Amino acid sequence: MIVEVVALDRSVWTGTARQVRVRTTEGDIGILPGHEAVAGILKPGGFAVDPVDGARIEGTIDAGFVFMDNNRVTIVADNVELTGSAAA
């Protein structure tokens, strides 16, 4: 599935992934390829993307939204910071 992580002022990461994990106001969710359409309000905290190739992308976000439809996940947040090796 295609994943795009976007802050208000820039694109943070785009690529293909096997899984995405985010924390919504309704609880933590994992999104896999073929997942049904979903939209959620994100809680401040961490997120993780497991790319098809390469190491896990992890980061923190503040307020935002997640959308999944047609094998495309978009994470939109006011601020996004990559952590760990993803920040390098």
C-alpha positions as CSV (number, residue, x, y, z in Angstrom):
1,M,0.0,0.0,0.0
2,I,1.1,3.6,-0.6
3,V,1.7,5.6,2.6
4,E,2.2,9.4,2.8
5,V,3.1,11.2,6.1
6,V,2.5,15.0,5.8
7,A,3.0,17.9,8.2
8,L,1.3,21.2,7.5
9,D,4.6,22.7,6.1
10,R,6.1,19.7,4.3
11,S,5.9,16.1,3.1
12,V,7.7,13.9,5.7
13,W,7.8,10.4,4.2
14,T,6.2,8.7,1.2
15,G,6.6,5.1,0.1
16,T,5.1,1.6,0.0
17,A,4.5,-0.2,3.3
18,R,3.4,-3.5,4.8
19,Q,1.8,-1.9,7.9
20,V,1.0,1.4,9.5
21,R,0.3,1.9,13.3
22,V,-1.2,5.0,14.7
23,R,-3.0,6.2,17.8
24,T,-6.5,7.6,17.3
25,T,-9.0,9.0,19.7
26,E,-10.8,5.6,19.5
27,G,-7.6,3.6,20.3
28,D,-4.5,2.2,18.5
29,I,-5.1,0.8,15.1
30,G,-2.9,-1.2,12.7
31,I,-3.6,-0.8,8.9
32,L,-2.5,-3.5,6.5
33,P,-2.9,-3.7,2.7
34,G,-6.5,-4.3,1.7
35,H,-7.8,-2.7,4.9
36,E,-11.3,-1.3,4.6
37,A,-11.7,2.5,4.2
38,V,-11.2,4.3,7.5
39,A,-10.8,7.9,8.7
40,G,-9.7,8.8,12.2
41,I,-8.6,11.7,14.4
42,L,-5.1,11.2,15.7
43,K,-4.1,11.6,19.3
44,P,-0.7,13.1,20.0
45,G,2.0,10.4,20.3
46,G,3.9,7.9,18.2
47,F,3.3,6.3,14.9
48,A,5.1,3.6,13.0
49,V,5.4,2.6,9.3
50,D,6.9,-0.8,8.2
51,P,8.1,-0.1,4.7
52,V,8.3,-2.9,2.1
53,D,12.0,-2.2,1.9
54,G,14.1,-0.8,4.6
55,A,13.9,-0.2,8.4
56,R,10.8,0.8,10.3
57,I,9.9,4.5,10.2
58,E,8.9,5.9,13.6
59,G,7.9,9.3,14.7
60,T,5.7,11.5,16.8
61,I,2.8,13.7,15.8
62,D,0.5,16.1,17.5
63,A,-3.0,16.7,16.4
64,G,-4.0,15.3,13.0
65,F,-5.9,12.8,10.9
66,V,-5.4,9.4,9.2
67,F,-7.2,8.3,6.1
68,M,-7.2,4.9,4.4
69,D,-8.9,4.2,1.1
70,N,-8.0,2.2,-2.0
71,N,-4.7,0.9,-0.5
72,R,-3.5,4.4,0.2
73,V,-2.9,5.7,3.7
74,T,-2.4,9.4,4.4
75,I,-1.4,10.7,7.8
76,V,-1.8,14.5,8.1
77,A,-0.6,16.3,11.3
78,D,0.2,19.8,12.4
79,N,3.7,18.7,13.3
80,V,5.6,15.5,12.5
81,E,9.0,14.5,13.9
82,L,10.8,11.4,12.9
83,T,12.6,9.6,15.7
84,G,15.5,7.2,16.0
85,S,17.3,6.1,12.8
86,A,14.5,7.6,10.7
87,A,15.5,11.1,11.8
88,A,19.0,10.7,10.5
